[in-house]
């Protein structure tokens, strides 16, 4: 059975995403055909799938993309290799991407202004910034100076939103560290526990008795005295005058009763 992944496909014109469970044995041409049949793409266009900076050939299977993962975004390009000269900016809600022509000399501030002119942004607030791989870009330095290349995915977030997400990531890391510490302590406790064979179990009642037979204290004491050549201990009986007195009173009462019966019958 071929592997199946949940993938996202980006519309070439609007930047909207379509989510689907995809059989990775599909070729790029077969996937494009499925997207056309679903109505996501208009028929008759010249499309090509792209992942990062990789452009898939028509007969190339999706499973040949070794770095494809659950939730990956595949772009649908109409202009072939020229489509590699775009960057893609995700809106703050994470639903759509805006493709922008890539220019190494362009400043992030200019890209934000371009998004506003295209209607991708309704307003340009002062705390908006572009993020690449979780790091904020400097608005006064060009894309090229900050190491960006064509095909990059950028996130558009406010500074406050970014700080909250960073706190959540730190909290998640801390929880993972605490879980790892607890697991280490639990493993240490388990290692220090005695083995099951060290606990005496009565073979007459145990569901899973140990290999060693159970020995009582009496049997151990008997074995020790035999090894040292000592005589076996005799049972010790403890005498008490109280039972003797009780038996004497009862016997006297019986004799008196018999004499009383004999005398009363004469």
Secondary structure as UniProt FT lines:
FT   STRAND          4..10
FT   TURN            12..14
FT   STRAND          16..23
FT   TURN            24..25
FT   HELIX           28..37
FT   TURN            38..39
FT   TURN            43..44
FT   STRAND          48..51
FT   TURN            52..53
FT   STRAND          54..55
FT   TURN            58..59
FT   HELIX           62..64
FT   TURN            66..67
FT   TURN            70..71
FT   STRAND          73..77
FT   HELIX           80..85
FT   STRAND          86..90
FT   TURN            92..93
FT   STRAND          96..101
FT   TURN            104..105
FT   HELIX           108..117
FT   TURN            118..119
FT   TURN            126..127
FT   STRAND          128..132
FT   TURN            133..134
FT   STRAND          135..136
FT   TURN            139..140
FT   HELIX           144..146
FT   TURN            150..151
FT   STRAND          153..158
FT   HELIX           159..192
FT   HELIX           196..198
FT   TURN            203..205
FT   HELIX           217..227
FT   TURN            228..229
FT   HELIX           241..265
//
